Amino acid sequence: MRSSHPDPNQQQWRIPFPHSSSPSLLLLLLIISDQTQIFSVAASTLPKSPARIRTNTEYVRTSCSTTSYPRLCYNSLSVYAGKIKTNPKTLALAALHVNLAAARSSAASMRRLAKTRGLRRRDASAISDCVEEVGDSVFELQRAIRELGRPRGYDFMGLISDIETWVSSALTDEETCMEGFGGTAC
């Protein structure tokens, strides 16, 4: 029987998410930062049982508890606890995919807004900038997913550092978008 939840290692996810992806991008950055030390440790394999589901869910809860938005983090990732298990790399991939879906939705919203007639020049300019910034966020998240998904036998911590940089860049792109609207969400 196929799971109704997408595999965190696949590129195409259908994920519910908040309209502004900045808080979730921040969550991702914090999760990756918090998990950096344990990424190189292989996750233990537990037998499939109701206790495992609780353990997997608790792993997500514990990982999210140190973020700035623990409830949002947990609500976004707990549905994938069975796929994440207690694997920090899979947790990071799931978080990246959730954020990519949010960034793609933001990009689509910005493209639709850009087509609105009668916008003030300042608003049209801010929206145009947002289309570019959010597109950059999507690119950075895709790059992070692609690189984290590749098998690595060398300099894994260097890869994690690169991913932190790309996610931070995606967050900066989203913040730049919001600044164009005088601090309101895009």
Order of alpha helices (4+ residues) and beta strands (2+ residues): alpha-alpha-alpha-alpha-alpha-alpha-alpha
